[in-house]
Amino acid sequence: MMIRRLVQLLVGLWLYGFSMALMIRAGLGLDPWDVFHQGLAGRTPLSFGLIVCVVGAAVLLLWIPLRQRPGIGTVANVVVIGLAADASLAVLPDFQGLPLQSAMLVASILLNGLAGGLYIGAGLGPGPRDGLMTGLHRRTGWPIRRVRTAIELAVLAAGWLLGGTVGVGTVLYALAIGPLVQAFLGVCTIREAPARPAAAVPAE
């Protein structure tokens, strides 16, 4: 069971990084965190994927005052997604023409939803950014939706000011990703095997 969880986790994280790269190459706008990552990458000598890793590690440090506990999946998230994004960006071309760009944008969002369902469904720990959201929810008492909206608006604004790409893809991602992840979790979640009933002890 653990091997299956680890394989699903790594496949999901790698696919997540690939979907991020695909969305970048589509050129029609990124999700809020990737607008921030791209903006930072444009202002530093670091690659996009390395920025993803650095930001993930920095967000993970914020778990300490929030008393969040990382899992294997949390640490893997910090490392694998950024590496996958850089590897994918190295081989994917910039897509030209609105029809092809639109198709790649839709594909990237669908793959991102599947990737989220895979790595979350593995049950080996949330990503750093998800843990920040749930930690702030517990500390502030705010609803999850409000906390997530506040975080994503903040990183979106910062990323836009840094030069990240905001566009129709940003809006489409915001509308679609929640339902997509929920749908894929329904088929990707690995559930614990039911405990075997204890053998009946014959009465003396």
N, C-alpha and C positions, 0 to 999 in steps of 0.2 A: 504493500500500500504506500509506504514512504517513497519507494523508487518511482512509482507512478506520479505521486505528488511533485517530486523534484523535477521529473521530466516535463510534466505539464507546466510547472512554474517557469522553467527555463525557456520552453517553447513560447509561452505567453509573453515573457519579457522580451525575447528576441523579436517576436512579431510586433510587439508594441514599438520597439525602436525602429523597425522597418516601416511601420505605418506612419511614424513621425517624419521619417525621411521622405516618404512618398508624398505626404502632405506639403512638405517644404518644396519639393520639385514641382508640385501642381501649381504653386505660386498664386493661390487665390485666398490666402489667409490661413492662419494657424489657430490652434486652441490657445487659451490664455497663458498657460505656463510656457508653451513653446514660443509665443510672441516674446515673452520675457527672456527665455533662453537665447533666442535668435538675436534679440536686441543686445544682450550682454556679449554674445559671440562677436557681434559687429564692432564692439568697442574694446575688445581685448584680442591678444594674439592666440587665444585658445580656440579650439575647434568647437563646433556646436555640441557634439557628443560629450566632450570633456566638460563643457559648461553644464550639461545636464547632470553629469556625475558630481561636479563640485556643488551645484545648487542642491542636489539631493542630499549630499553629506551635510551641508549647512542646515538644511531643514531638519535633518535627523538630530542635529545638536539641540534644536529647539524642543525636542521631545523630553530632554532632561528636566527642565522646570515643570513640564506638563505631566511628568511621571508616566510617560508612555514606555512600553516595553517592546523593542523590536523583535522580529522573528527572522528566520532564515530568509524568508521572502523579502523582508525589508532591506536587508543588506544586499541581497542579490539584485534588487531593484535599483539600488544606487549605482551598481557597477555595470550590469548587463545592458540596460536600456541605452545608456550613452554609447557603449561600444557598438551595439547593433546599429544605432543611428548613424554613427560615423562610417561604419563599414558599408551600410546601404547607400549613404550619400556619395561614397566613392565610386559606386557602380551605376547609380541611377542617373539618367540624363535630365536636363531641364525640359519639361514637356512644353511644346509649342502649339498654339491654337486653342481657342476656347473650348471646343468640343472635347479634345483630348485632356485638357486641363480639368474640365468639369468631371469627366469620367474618372480620372485619377484621384480627384478630391473625394468623390463618393466612395471609391474603393478604399481610400486611406481611412475614412471614417468607419466604414464597415469592418475593416481589419482591426482598427483600434478597439472597436467594441468587442470583437471576438477575443483580441489579446487581453483586454480587461477581464472578460469572463473567464479566460483560462488561468491567468495568474492569481486572480482573487479566489476563483473556485478551487485552486490548489490548497487553500487554507493554511498557508505557511507564513502568514504575517502581511499586514497592509504595506503599501508603499509609503515613503516618507511624507508625501504631501497629503495622503489620505489620513495618516496618523496625526498630522498637525491639525487637520479639520476635526477629527473626533476628540482630540485632546482639548482643543479650544472649546468645543461643544460642552465637554464635561466641566471645564473650569469656569466658563461664563454662564452656562445655563441657556445659551441661545439655541434655537432650533438648528439642526444640521444644515438645512437649506440656507438659512441666513448666514451661518458661518462660512459655508462653501462659497456663497455668492460674494461675501465681503472679501474673502481671500482672492478669488479669481478676478474680481474687479480691480483689486489692488495690483496684482501682478500684470494684468492686462494693461492697465494705465502706465505702469512702470515700463513694461516692454514696448509699448507704443512710443513713449517718450524717448526710449533708447534706439528706436528705429526698427522694431520688429514689425512683421507683416500682419496687418489687420485687414480683413476683407469678408467676403461672403462666406468663406470657409469657417471663419470664426463664429459666425451666427449659426450656420448649419451644424457645426460641431456641438455648440451649446444646446441646440434643440434636440439633437439625435442621440447623443452619447449615453444619456441616462437610460432611455428605453432600450437601446441596443445592449448595453452591459447587463441590464436586468434580464433581457431575453436570453442572452448567451449564458448567464449564470444558471439559468434553469436546466441547461444541458451539460454544463461544464463543471458544476460543483461536485467535488468528490465527498461523498458522505461516509461517515463512519459505518463500518459493518455492524449490524445489530448483534448484541451480545447473545451468545448461545445460552439457552436455558440450562440451568443446572440439572444434572441427572437426578431423577427422583430417588430418594432413599427409601428402600422397602421398610415398611413398618415391622417392628419385631413382635 
